[in-house]
Amino acid sequence: MRGFTSMIDELRDACKECGPLLSTRAETADEEQTRKALRERFPIAAGFKKEEAEKMNPDEMSHGELQNAVMQRLVGMMTGSGANHRVTPVQEVRSCTGQGYECVASFPYGQAIVEVPS
């Protein structure tokens, strides 16, 4: 039960931090504050621990680097380890299939997930 209480407290803290960004009151966050808060929370929502997210420093990453890191984590979570999957630019899928990989999914921003067939 203690773990559940801890999780509730963490959620409350996260909601307090995001409250000004989600508020419908006249006082709204500027675009930079919103972007910073989302970049900090995006990795955590994708399964990174808070310490891991802070260590990866999402503010210093490009948009594509952040997406790739989060996608790699999600693929790893879906498959257990992610060792048989990788995220690659769509333009490289053809060369990956020549190496035995199989395209599993593609995304509108130019990335694809390829998998070694089992």
N, C-alpha and C positions, 0 to 999 in steps of 0.2 A: 504494500500500500504506500510505503514511503516513496518508491520510485514514481508512482502515479502522481503523488502530491508534488514532487520535484518537477515533473513534466508540466503539470498545470501551472506552477509558478513560472517556469520558463516561457510558456505560452503567454501568460499575463504580461511578463516583461517585454516580450516581443511585440505584443499588441500595443503596449504603452509607447514603445519607440516608434511604431508605425502610425499611431493614432493621428498625429498632425498631418500625415500624408494622405490619410483616408478621410479626413474630416470634410464635411460639407459646409462648414462655417466659412465666413469671408476670409479669415486668415489661412492662407494656403501656403504650402511649401513651394519654393521656386523649383524650376526644372532640375537644377544641379543637385539640390538636396534630395529630390525624388530619385534621380539616377543613382546617387551615392547609396541611398538606403536600399534600393533594389539590388544593386551589385553586391552589397554586403549580405543580403538575405537570400539571394538566388542560390548560391552554393549550399547553404544550410537546408533550404527546401529540397534540394536534390540529393540530400543524404550525407553531405560532409558534416563532420563534427565542427563545432564552433571554432575550436583550436586549429583544425585543418584549414577552415575557410580563412581565418585570419593569417595563417602562415602563407597561403597561396596569394594573398594580397590582391583581391579582385579589382581594386581601384587602379592598380598599375597594369592590369592585363587589358589587351585589346578585346573588343567585343567577340571576335572570332575565337580567341584563345580561351575566354571564359566559357563560351558555348561548348567548345571542344572538351574542356576539362569536365564540365558538368555532364556532357553526353557520355564521356568515357566512364564516369562514375555510375551513371544510370545503366549503361550496358553491363558493367560489372555486377551491379545489383541484380539485374534480370537473369544473368547467367551464372551467378555464383562468384565467379572471379573475373570474367571478362577476358580471360586469356585467349579464347578462341574468336574474339571479336575485336574489331578496331574501327575507329572513325577515320574516314579518309575523304578528301575532296572528290566530288562526283566525277571530275575529269580523270581521276586515277582508278576508277572502278574497273575499267577494261583491262588495265595491266594487272590488277589484283585478281581478276577472274582467271587470267592466264597463269597465275601462281597457285590456283586451286581454291581461292576464296569464292564465296557466293554472296551476292548483294542481298542483304536482308531488308534494308529500308533506305529510302533517300528522303532528304528534307529540302524544303524550298529555298533554304539559304546556301545551297551548294555543298552540303555534306552528305555522306552516306555511311551506313554501317555495313561492314563486310564480315563474313564468318567463314572459318575453315569448316568444310563439311565434315560431319562425324561419321 
